[in-house]
């Protein structure tokens, strides 16, 4: 993707303990940048390009990422409550999450194949109509997360918990679950599993 000449370009920069709640992060392209302990809560992140960047210990709750590009971006120990990933550009979208809080975040209708969620709180997160094929949910809390017409083929949920997934409304071919999670797959039948 060729960047517009009027947009600033930042490469291999480190942004530490910055507060972007009043003055937004400048629009532009950020490549191989590190954002550490920054506060983006409620701020506009619209039309910003992030390539090979990492966010660590950042608060991005209710930030507005309209048409932003996230390509090979890693989030670690970040708070992303209410973050609307479904408003991001889908072109080249690729992210991973490690020990993040993604409560009430939205991936509605997104194609997020082979995404890694490790040790995350995904409470009330919306995965409606999302293609999560080959994704890994390792040790994640999926309490009240929404899976409706979602594609979970070849997903690994063996160590995650709290989910309710209707096998009749979602594609689960070759998805992996542990035997102690059967209640999350059969809850609509109101049966006891001992």
C-alpha positions in Angstrom: 0.0 0.0 0.0 1.4 3.4 -1.0 1.0 6.0 1.7 -0.2 9.4 0.9 2.6 12.0 0.9 0.8 14.3 3.3 0.6 11.6 6.0 3.5 11.4 8.4 5.5 8.2 8.6 6.9 6.8 11.8 9.3 3.8 11.8 10.9 1.9 14.7 9.7 4.6 17.2 8.9 3.9 20.9 5.9 5.7 22.5 5.9 5.3 26.2 3.4 6.5 28.8 1.7 8.9 26.4 -1.8 10.2 27.1 -3.8 10.4 23.8 -7.2 11.0 25.5 -7.1 14.7 24.8 -4.7 15.0 21.9 -5.0 12.2 19.5 -2.2 10.1 18.0 -1.3 11.9 14.8 -2.8 10.3 11.7 -0.2 8.6 9.5 1.6 5.3 9.1 3.3 3.6 12.0 5.7 0.7 11.1 7.6 -1.4 13.6 6.6 1.0 16.4 6.1 0.1 20.1 3.4 1.6 22.2 4.0 1.0 25.9 1.6 2.0 28.8 -0.2 4.6 26.6 -3.8 5.7 27.2 -5.9 5.8 24.1 -9.2 5.4 26.0 -12.1 7.0 24.1 -9.8 8.6 21.5 -10.0 8.7 17.8 -7.7 6.3 16.0 -9.4 6.7 12.6 -7.5 6.2 9.4 -4.2 5.3 11.0 -2.0 2.6 9.6 -0.3 0.2 12.0 2.1 -2.3 10.5 4.2 -4.7 12.6 3.5 -2.7 15.7 3.1 -3.8 19.3 0.9 -2.4 22.1 1.9 -3.4 25.6 0.0 -2.3 28.8 -2.1 0.2 26.8 -5.7 1.2 27.5 -7.6 1.3 24.2 -11.1 1.0 25.7 -13.8 2.7 23.6 -11.2 4.0 21.2 -12.6 4.6 17.7 -10.6 2.8 15.0 -12.7 3.8 12.0 -11.0 2.6 8.8 -7.7 2.1 10.6 -5.3 -0.6 9.4 -3.9 -3.2 11.8 -1.5 -5.5 10.0 0.5 -7.9 12.0 -0.2 -6.1 15.3 0.4 -7.6 18.7 -1.5 -6.6 21.8 -0.1 -7.7 25.2 -1.7 -6.8 28.6 -3.9 -4.3 27.0 -7.5 -3.2 27.9 -9.7 -3.1 24.8 -13.2 -2.9 26.4 -15.8 -2.0 23.8 -13.2 -1.8 20.9 -14.9 -2.1 17.5 -12.5 -4.1 15.4 -15.3 -4.5 12.9 -14.9 -0.8 12.1 -11.3 -1.3 11.1 -10.1 -1.8 7.5 -10.3 -5.5 6.6 -7.4 -5.2 4.2 -4.5 -7.2 5.6 -6.1 -7.3 9.0 -3.9 -9.4 11.3 -3.7 -9.2 15.1 -2.8 -11.3 18.1 -3.8 -10.9 21.8 -1.9 -12.0 24.9 -3.4 -11.4 28.4 -5.8 -8.7 27.1 -9.2 -7.6 28.3 -11.5 -7.6 25.3 -14.8 -7.2 27.1 -17.7 -6.2 24.8 -15.3 -5.9 21.9 -16.7 -6.6 18.4 -15.4 -8.7 15.6 -18.8 -8.7 13.8 -18.6 -10.2 10.3 -14.8 -10.1 10.3 -12.4 -12.5 8.6 -9.9 -13.1 11.4 -8.5 -16.6 10.5 -5.6 -18.0 12.6 -5.9 -15.3 15.2 -4.2 -16.1 18.6 -6.1 -15.2 21.8 -3.9 -16.3 24.8 -5.0 -15.8 28.4 -7.6 -13.2 27.4 -10.9 -12.1 29.0 -13.4 -12.1 26.1 -16.5 -11.5 28.1 -19.5 -10.5 26.0 -17.4 -10.2 22.9 -19.3 -10.3 19.6 -18.1 -12.9 17.1 -21.3 -13.0 15.1 -20.8 -14.1 11.5 -17.0 -13.9 12.0 -14.7 -16.3 10.3 -12.3 -17.6 13.0 -11.1 -20.6 11.1 -7.9 -22.0 12.6 -7.8 -19.5 15.5 -6.5 -20.5 18.9 -8.2 -19.5 22.2 -5.7 -20.6 24.9 -6.9 -20.2 28.5 -9.5 -17.6 27.6 -12.7 -16.6 29.5 -15.5 -16.5 26.8 -18.4 -15.9 29.3 -21.4 -14.6 27.4 -19.4 -14.1 24.2 -21.7 -14.3 21.1 -21.1 -17.0 18.5 -23.9 -16.8 16.0 -23.3 -18.0 12.4 -19.6 -18.0 13.2 -17.1 -20.2 11.5 -15.0 -22.0 14.1 -13.6 -24.7 11.9 -10.2 -26.0 13.1 -10.3 -23.7 16.1 -8.7 -24.8 19.3 -10.8 -24.1 22.4 -9.5 -27.0 24.5 -8.2 -24.8 27.4 -10.9 -22.0 27.3 -14.0 -21.8 29.3 -17.3 -20.0 29.9 -18.5 -20.2 26.3 -21.9 -21.2 25.0 -21.7 -22.3 21.3 -24.7 -23.8 19.4 -23.4 -26.5 17.1 -26.5 -26.1 14.9 -25.9 -22.3 14.3 -22.1 -22.3 13.9 -19.6 -24.2 11.7 -17.5 -26.3 14.0 -15.9 -28.9 11.7 -12.6 -30.2 13.2 -12.8 -27.6 16.1 -11.2 -28.9 19.3 -12.8 -28.8 22.7 -12.0 -30.7 25.9 -14.6 -33.2 27.2 -15.2 -31.1 30.3 -16.6 -28.3 28.1 -19.5 -30.3 26.6 -22.0 -28.3 28.6 -21.0 -25.2 26.6 -22.0 -27.0 23.4 -25.2 -28.6 24.7 -26.6 -25.9 27.0 -29.6 -25.2 24.8 -30.8 -28.8 25.3 -31.2 -28.2 29.1 -29.6 -31.6 30.0 -27.4 -32.6 32.9 -23.9 -33.7 32.1 -22.3 -35.6 35.0 
